[in-house]
Amino acid sequence: MFELGGVATRRQDLLELALATRLVFLCHAATVSMREGGFPDPDEAVDDAGRDQARALTLRPAPQRVFTAPSLAARQTVEMLGLDAAVESALADIDHGVWRGRGLAEIHAEQPEALMGWIADPADGAPGGEAFAAVIARVGAWIDAQAASDDRILAVTHQPVMRAALVHVLDIPPAAAFRIDIAPLAQLTLSFNRQWRFQSLTA
């Protein structure tokens, strides 16, 4: 969570520290494709504004273990936060297939019907890419593997992964997850005490 100061924040910190397991998903800092609309490439870097925003972010309480998606943007975000992280393949962005690294406007000009079909039902994934159900399965398995830990865990990752985490923990329809806006550097906090619980989603 952001460092806001005051009694309310200190009480929240104490509550979170008392939880058996605290798992925070952090969306990586902004990239050009996030701002302009497109399907990111794993090698896409954080842009200048995203870099400044990441360096200004303070995490409270500090994580004890940190994991990162393999993408360049996620690893750069970890570096800008001054942290060390283990690369975790389960946190990788959804595979965008043949649309990887391409903008929405470009795809619309060449394949308008295919793009409109994806917009109507993104759960099937981009052509040649990964279905959202597969993301839910791998992310859910990774989340459940963290339940035995008593640590405060930070996972720097991507918007689709955070949506998959919400589907897994809240048992909501996958289609509902696509109606949840997740901004760059948004934080999704989960806790485990006999079962996983949703704590907050903050921008």
HELIX and SHEET records of a PDB file:
HELIX    1   1 GLY A    6  ALA A   18  1                                  13    
HELIX    2   2 VAL A   32  GLU A   36  1                                   5    
HELIX    3   3 ASP A   48  ARG A   55  1                                   8    
HELIX    4   4 LEU A   72  MET A   80  1                                   9    
HELIX    5   5 SER A   89  LEU A   91  5                                   3    
HELIX    6   6 GLY A   97  TRP A   99  5                                   3    
HELIX    7   7 LEU A  104  GLU A  110  1                                   7    
HELIX    8   8 PRO A  112  ALA A  120  1                                   9    
HELIX    9   9 PRO A  122  ASP A  124  5                                   3    
HELIX   10  10 PHE A  132  ALA A  145  1                                  14    
HELIX   11  11 GLN A  159  LEU A  170  1                                  12    
HELIX   12  12 PRO A  174  ALA A  177  1                                   4    
SHEET    1   A 6 ALA A  86  VAL A  87  0                                        
SHEET    2   A 6 ARG A  65  THR A  68  1                                        
SHEET    3   A 6 ARG A 152  THR A 157  1                                        
SHEET    4   A 6 THR A  21  CYS A  27  1                                        
SHEET    5   A 6 GLN A 187  PHE A 192 -1                                        
SHEET    6   A 6 TRP A 196  THR A 202 -1                                        
END                                                                             
